[in-house]
Amino acid sequence: MKKIDSDIHRKVNPEYTDNLDKIEKEDKRVHFKNMDEFDRHFCY
């Protein structure tokens, strides 16, 4: 149990979070709020 606790509370490497932010900003995927939006995009 102690090992799990230490993993959860470990500090995150700032370079890692910077890279995640870059990936998120460069995201080219199409995002939908709900299934209706999805259907309108692909079915009509």
C-alpha positions in Angstrom: 0.0 0.0 0.0 2.9 2.4 0.7 4.3 2.0 -2.8 1.0 3.0 -4.4 0.8 6.1 -2.1 4.3 7.2 -3.1 3.5 6.8 -6.8 0.4 8.9 -6.5 2.2 11.7 -4.7 5.3 11.8 -6.8 6.1 15.1 -8.5 5.7 15.2 -12.2 8.7 16.1 -14.4 7.9 19.6 -15.8 9.3 18.7 -19.2 6.7 15.9 -19.4 3.8 18.3 -18.7 5.2 20.8 -21.2 5.3 18.1 -23.9 1.7 17.1 -23.1 0.6 20.8 -23.4 2.3 21.0 -26.8 0.6 17.8 -28.0 -2.8 19.1 -26.8 -2.3 22.4 -28.6 -1.3 20.7 -31.9 -4.2 18.3 -31.7 -5.7 17.8 -35.1 -8.5 15.4 -34.2 -12.1 16.3 -34.6 -13.9 16.7 -31.2 -17.6 16.3 -30.7 -19.7 17.4 -27.8 -22.2 14.6 -28.1 -23.4 11.8 -30.4 -25.7 14.1 -32.4 -22.7 16.2 -33.5 -20.9 13.1 -34.4 -23.8 11.9 -36.5 -24.2 15.2 -38.2 -20.6 15.2 -39.1 -20.4 11.7 -40.6 -23.9 10.8 -41.6 -25.3 13.8 -43.3 
